[in-house]
């Protein structure tokens, strides 16, 4: 007796319950329902699928089914929290695929960019616009470190983002335009502050400590580069800084 590796339902008659194409590479099986779900997930992650699962292992299929559950949860929460139109489903699918691990969305809104309707997304890593057009596979990405200014044209629900190389005009930002602008500005500051802190830490780590300098002076004295008197004078100056 076999069980579906997706839902674990007992398959009393394997050959009669579903077609042979539902047999996996490791001689395990999918029921028709889980097979359909897996095909839907492959469409979500934009993977071409011939209809056969003979090259997939049970582990791969279980991973796909788990990803499908995560996408459904992500999609429902995204639409509910940010009032994104359901017609933006294609944009939501693409967004789900391009988000990095541990990348968090802080705000999102329907918007229009370059005459293309889509979703403007503010994350804690970057600013993105994902078009709903099926021909557009990748988002327009703006690095917070490259942003010079962000301006709001309130009466038009319009946000203008200026970088050193381009100007991005997002119109019809329908979900709390002012909040969207504020979140963009907040993330810019957070990212730039983080970079500044990292740069300072790197600079400090590369500066020799006072003890390193003392050790170097001792080496100079031993090698005759400086006299004992010079060593004593320099050592006194260094110790005064402690």
C-alpha positions as CSV (number, residue, x, y, z in Angstrom):
1,X,0.0,0.0,0.0
2,X,1.4,3.4,-1.0
3,X,0.7,6.9,0.4
4,X,0.8,10.2,-1.3
5,X,4.0,12.0,-0.2
6,X,2.1,15.3,-0.2
7,X,-1.1,14.7,1.9
8,X,-0.2,11.2,3.1
9,X,-3.6,9.8,1.9
10,X,-3.6,6.1,1.4
11,X,-3.5,5.0,-2.2
12,X,-5.1,1.6,-2.2
13,X,-4.8,1.1,-5.9
14,X,-1.9,3.1,-7.2
15,X,-2.3,2.4,-10.9
16,X,-6.1,3.1,-10.7
17,X,-6.1,6.1,-8.5
18,X,-3.8,8.3,-10.6
19,X,-1.9,8.1,-13.8
20,X,1.7,6.7,-14.0
21,X,3.0,10.2,-14.7
22,X,2.4,11.0,-11.0
23,X,5.2,8.6,-10.0
24,X,8.3,10.3,-8.8
25,X,12.0,9.7,-9.4
26,X,12.4,7.8,-6.1
27,X,9.4,5.5,-6.8
28,X,7.1,7.5,-4.5
29,X,3.7,8.9,-5.5
30,X,1.5,12.0,-5.7
31,X,-2.3,11.9,-5.6
32,X,-4.1,14.0,-8.3
33,X,-4.8,16.8,-5.9
34,X,-1.2,17.2,-4.7
35,X,0.0,16.9,-8.3
36,X,-2.3,19.8,-9.3
37,X,-1.0,21.9,-6.4
38,X,2.6,21.2,-7.3
39,X,2.0,22.2,-10.9
40,X,0.4,25.5,-9.7
41,X,3.5,26.2,-7.5
42,X,5.8,25.6,-10.4
43,X,3.8,28.2,-12.4
44,X,4.2,30.6,-9.4
45,X,8.0,30.3,-9.4
46,X,8.0,30.5,-13.2
47,X,9.5,27.0,-13.9
48,X,8.6,25.4,-17.2
49,X,7.0,22.0,-16.5
50,X,6.3,19.3,-19.0
51,X,3.6,17.7,-16.9
52,X,5.7,14.8,-15.7
53,X,7.2,14.4,-12.2
54,X,9.5,11.6,-13.1
55,X,12.6,13.8,-12.6
56,X,11.4,15.0,-9.2
57,X,12.2,13.3,-5.9
58,X,9.7,13.2,-3.0
59,X,11.9,15.7,-1.1
60,X,11.8,18.2,-4.0
61,X,8.0,17.9,-4.3
62,X,7.5,18.3,-0.5
63,X,9.7,21.5,-0.7
64,X,7.5,22.8,-3.5
65,X,4.3,22.1,-1.6
66,X,5.7,23.9,1.5
67,X,6.7,26.8,-0.7
68,X,3.1,26.9,-2.0
69,X,1.8,27.2,1.6
70,X,4.2,30.1,2.2
71,X,3.1,31.8,-1.0
72,X,-0.5,31.6,-0.1
73,X,0.1,33.0,3.3
74,X,2.3,35.8,1.9
75,X,-0.2,36.7,-0.8
76,X,-3.2,36.8,1.6
77,X,-1.3,38.9,4.2
78,X,0.1,41.2,1.5
79,X,-3.3,41.9,-0.1
80,X,-5.0,42.4,3.3
81,X,-2.4,44.6,4.9
82,X,-1.6,46.9,2.0
83,X,-4.9,46.9,0.0
84,X,-3.2,45.7,-3.1
85,X,-5.7,44.9,-5.9
86,X,-6.2,41.2,-6.5
87,X,-5.6,41.9,-10.2
88,X,-2.0,42.4,-9.2
89,X,-1.6,38.6,-8.6
90,X,1.1,38.3,-11.3
91,X,3.1,41.1,-9.6
92,X,2.7,39.4,-6.2
93,X,4.0,36.1,-7.6
94,X,7.0,37.8,-9.0
95,X,7.6,39.8,-5.8
96,X,7.5,36.5,-3.8
97,X,10.2,35.1,-5.9
98,X,12.6,38.1,-5.8
99,X,12.5,38.8,-2.1
100,X,15.7,37.9,-0.3
101,X,15.9,35.7,2.8
102,X,15.1,37.9,5.9
103,X,14.1,40.8,3.7
104,X,11.0,42.5,5.2
105,X,8.3,44.6,3.5
106,X,7.5,47.7,5.5
107,X,5.1,49.3,3.0
108,X,3.5,48.6,-0.4
109,X,1.0,50.3,-2.7
110,X,-0.5,50.0,-6.1
111,X,1.3,52.5,-8.4
112,X,2.1,53.3,-12.0
113,X,5.7,53.5,-13.3
114,X,6.6,54.2,-16.9
115,X,3.0,53.6,-17.9
116,X,3.0,50.2,-16.3
117,X,0.6,49.4,-13.5
118,X,2.1,47.4,-10.6
119,X,3.2,47.5,-7.0
120,X,5.6,49.9,-5.3
121,X,7.3,48.0,-2.5
122,X,9.4,49.5,0.4
123,X,11.5,46.9,2.1
124,X,14.2,47.2,4.8
125,X,16.9,46.5,2.0
126,X,15.7,48.3,-1.1
127,X,12.9,50.1,-3.0
128,X,11.2,48.0,-5.7
129,X,8.5,48.4,-8.4
130,X,7.1,45.2,-9.7
131,X,5.0,45.5,-12.8
132,X,1.9,43.4,-13.4
133,X,2.8,43.0,-17.1
134,X,3.6,39.3,-17.7
135,X,6.4,40.2,-20.0
136,X,8.3,41.9,-17.2
137,X,10.0,39.3,-15.1
138,X,12.3,41.4,-12.9
139,X,11.5,44.4,-10.7
140,X,12.8,47.9,-11.0
141,X,15.2,48.1,-8.1
142,X,16.5,51.3,-6.4
143,X,19.4,51.1,-3.9
144,X,18.7,53.3,-0.9
145,X,22.4,54.4,-0.9
146,X,22.0,55.9,-4.4
147,X,18.9,58.0,-3.5
148,X,19.6,61.7,-3.4
149,X,16.0,62.9,-2.7
150,X,12.4,61.8,-2.4
151,X,9.6,64.2,-3.2
152,X,5.8,64.0,-2.9
153,X,3.3,65.6,-5.2
154,X,0.3,65.2,-2.9
155,X,-2.5,66.2,-5.2
156,X,-1.4,63.6,-7.7
157,X,-0.5,60.9,-5.3
158,X,2.9,61.0,-7.0
159,X,6.3,60.1,-5.5
160,X,9.5,61.2,-7.3
161,X,12.7,59.4,-6.4
162,X,16.0,61.0,-7.6
163,X,19.3,59.1,-7.8
164,X,22.6,60.2,-9.2
165,X,21.8,58.6,-12.5
166,X,18.0,58.6,-12.9
167,X,14.7,60.1,-11.8
168,X,11.9,57.6,-11.0
169,X,8.3,58.9,-11.1
170,X,5.7,56.7,-9.4
171,X,2.2,58.0,-9.9
172,X,-1.2,56.9,-8.5
173,X,0.4,55.7,-5.2
174,X,-3.0,54.8,-3.8
175,X,-2.2,53.3,-0.3
176,X,-1.3,56.1,2.1
177,X,1.0,58.1,-0.1
178,X,2.4,60.2,2.7
179,X,3.1,57.1,4.8
180,X,4.8,55.5,1.8
181,X,7.1,58.5,1.4
182,X,7.9,58.6,5.1
183,X,8.8,54.9,5.1
184,X,11.1,55.4,2.1
185,X,12.8,58.3,3.9
186,X,13.1,56.2,7.1
187,X,14.7,53.2,5.3
188,X,17.1,55.5,3.5
189,X,18.3,56.9,6.8
190,X,18.5,53.5,8.5
191,X,20.6,52.0,5.6
192,X,22.9,55.0,5.4
193,X,23.4,55.0,9.2
194,X,24.2,51.3,9.1
195,X,26.7,51.8,6.4
196,X,28.3,54.7,8.3
197,X,28.6,52.6,11.4
198,X,30.2,49.7,9.5
199,X,32.6,52.1,7.8
200,X,33.6,53.5,11.2
201,X,34.1,50.0,12.6
202,X,36.2,49.0,9.7
203,X,38.3,52.2,10.1
204,X,38.8,51.6,13.8
205,X,39.7,48.0,13.3
206,X,42.4,49.0,10.9
207,X,44.0,51.6,13.1
208,X,46.9,50.3,15.3
209,X,46.2,50.3,19.0
210,X,48.4,52.1,21.5
211,X,49.8,48.7,22.5
212,X,50.7,48.0,18.9
213,X,52.6,51.3,18.7
214,X,54.4,50.5,21.9
215,X,55.4,47.1,20.6
216,X,56.6,48.7,17.4
217,X,58.7,51.2,19.3
218,X,60.3,48.4,21.3
219,X,61.2,46.7,18.1
220,X,62.7,49.9,16.8
221,X,64.8,50.3,20.0
222,X,66.1,46.7,19.8
223,X,67.1,47.2,16.1
224,X,68.9,50.4,16.9
225,X,66.4,52.6,14.9
226,X,65.8,54.8,18.0
227,X,67.8,55.4,21.2
228,X,66.7,54.4,24.7
229,X,66.1,58.0,25.5
230,X,63.8,58.4,22.4
231,X,62.0,55.2,23.3
232,X,61.4,56.5,26.9
233,X,60.1,59.8,25.6
234,X,57.7,58.3,23.1
235,X,56.5,55.6,25.5
236,X,55.7,58.4,28.1
237,X,53.6,60.2,25.5
238,X,51.7,57.1,24.5
239,X,51.0,56.1,28.1
240,X,49.6,59.6,28.8
241,X,46.9,58.8,26.2
242,X,45.6,55.8,28.1
